[in-house]
Amino acid sequence: ALPICSAFVRVMIIPVFVTLFSLGGASFGMAEEAIPFVMIFIPLALALGYDSIVGVAIPFVGSQVGFAAAFLNPFNVGIAQGIAGVPVFSGIGFRLIVWTI
């Protein structure tokens, strides 16, 4: 375990990083870009007392949830709305609420 970290940091490190990766997935379509971060988060998770699955899940779950609830992703929002014939990136308020939830 990391003895120099306060209890607050230990509790907040996972939600903060999952939220950051989710923001990346929601805004610019971060998906495969999360793979190299696994090498960083596995040792971090082990140092915090979790197993390696948590270290893999932090970047992957965050980026994939963000990708699924994207609000600015040009790949799944921009192209789909263009094909559907609606104004591109319309309804961003609703998508921001969905991403927040």
C-alpha positions in Angstrom: 0.0 0.0 0.0 1.0 3.6 -0.4 1.8 4.9 3.1 2.2 8.5 2.0 -1.3 8.9 0.6 -4.0 10.3 2.7 -7.3 8.3 3.1 -9.1 10.9 1.0 -6.6 10.5 -1.9 -7.0 6.7 -1.8 -10.7 7.0 -1.9 -10.9 9.6 -4.7 -8.2 8.4 -7.1 -10.4 5.8 -8.9 -13.5 8.0 -9.4 -11.4 11.0 -10.5 -9.5 8.9 -13.1 -12.6 7.1 -14.3 -14.3 10.5 -14.8 -11.3 11.8 -16.8 -11.2 8.8 -19.1 -15.0 9.1 -19.5 -14.5 12.7 -20.5 -12.0 11.6 -23.1 -14.4 9.0 -24.5 -17.3 11.4 -24.6 -15.5 14.3 -26.2 -13.0 12.9 -28.7 -13.8 9.1 -28.9 -11.0 7.8 -26.7 -11.2 4.0 -26.9 -8.1 2.2 -28.1 -6.1 5.1 -26.7 -6.8 3.8 -23.2 -4.7 0.6 -23.8 -1.3 2.1 -22.9 -2.7 3.5 -19.6 -3.2 0.0 -18.4 0.5 -0.2 -17.8 0.3 2.8 -15.5 -2.9 1.9 -13.6 -2.2 -1.8 -12.8 0.8 -0.9 -10.6 -1.2 2.0 -9.1 -4.1 -0.3 -8.3 -1.8 -2.9 -6.7 -0.1 -0.2 -4.6 -3.6 0.9 -3.4 -4.4 -2.6 -2.3 -6.6 -3.6 -5.3 -6.0 -6.4 -7.8 -4.9 -6.0 -11.4 -8.5 -6.1 -12.7 -9.2 -2.8 -11.1 -6.1 -1.4 -12.8 -7.4 -2.5 -16.2 -10.9 -1.3 -15.5 -10.0 2.3 -14.6 -9.1 3.4 -18.1 -11.3 0.9 -20.0 -14.6 1.3 -18.1 -14.2 5.1 -18.0 -13.4 5.5 -21.7 -16.1 3.1 -22.8 -18.8 4.6 -20.7 -17.9 8.0 -22.0 -17.9 6.7 -25.5 -21.4 5.2 -25.0 -22.8 8.4 -23.6 -20.8 10.8 -25.8 -21.8 14.4 -26.2 -19.2 15.7 -28.6 -17.7 12.5 -30.1 -17.3 13.1 -33.8 -17.4 9.4 -34.6 -20.7 8.3 -33.1 -22.5 11.6 -32.6 -21.4 13.7 -35.6 -21.6 11.0 -38.3 -24.9 9.5 -36.9 -26.6 12.9 -36.8 -25.4 13.7 -40.3 -26.8 10.5 -41.6 -30.1 11.0 -39.7 -30.5 14.5 -41.3 -30.7 16.4 -38.0 -28.4 19.4 -37.2 -25.0 18.1 -36.3 -24.3 18.1 -32.5 -27.9 19.2 -31.7 -29.3 18.0 -28.4 -26.0 18.5 -26.6 -27.8 19.5 -23.4 -29.6 16.2 -23.2 -26.5 14.2 -23.9 -24.6 16.1 -21.2 -27.2 15.1 -18.7 -27.0 11.5 -19.8 -23.2 11.5 -19.6 -23.4 13.1 -16.1 -25.8 10.5 -14.9 
